[in-house]
């Protein structure tokens, strides 16, 4: 059935009259296509303009940087392994306990900061301030009292800025004197003319 479709040169999904098959009904997909003004394919000349190009020196610098970081990590691990090998069982347990305590403290401080960010977000929402991540980074600390003080300062700064913007927007200059143009009282002049009569 596919051969019959090619034989009839049906263009079911062709764009803008693009010739899919040749005159003999054979697909010429391997042959280069000629670019037409209506063609929707980009030219190869402009296709790579959006892609950032690196020179060999740039690539080498990136690889050297990553390799240096990896090598530093490996040296730390090796030094730690040598240090553990020299320790007795009691020293090893003490060292592992110390590492676990340090990790525990780090995780506790992260959790406290996360809770303070959540609390700060709620407090800012109560004060009608839409809190972004940057704002929360600015006001949230691990101490509850300090976070609350930061929120109060931040809200007062925002309120002062909003009031200043409103005052600036609402202030305007009134004309010093206002006179009606001569033609503005034309109706009253005509009315006075008829009243005299």
Residue pairs with C-beta under 8 A, 6 or more apart in sequence:
5 12
6 21
6 25
6 26
6 27
7 25
8 25
9 20
9 21
9 25
11 17
11 18
11 19
11 20
14 20
15 40
16 38
16 39
16 40
17 38
18 39
20 27
21 27
21 28
22 28
33 39
33 41
35 41
35 43
54 62
83 95
84 92
84 95
87 95
109 142
112 142
113 140
113 141
113 142
116 140
116 141
116 142
116 143
116 144
116 147
117 136
117 140
119 144
119 147
120 131
120 136
120 139
120 140
120 147
120 150
120 151
121 131
121 136
123 148
123 151
124 130
124 131
124 135
124 139
124 151
124 154
124 155
125 131
127 151
127 155
129 135
129 154
129 155
129 158
135 154
138 150
138 154
139 147
139 150
139 151
139 154
140 147
140 150
141 147
141 150
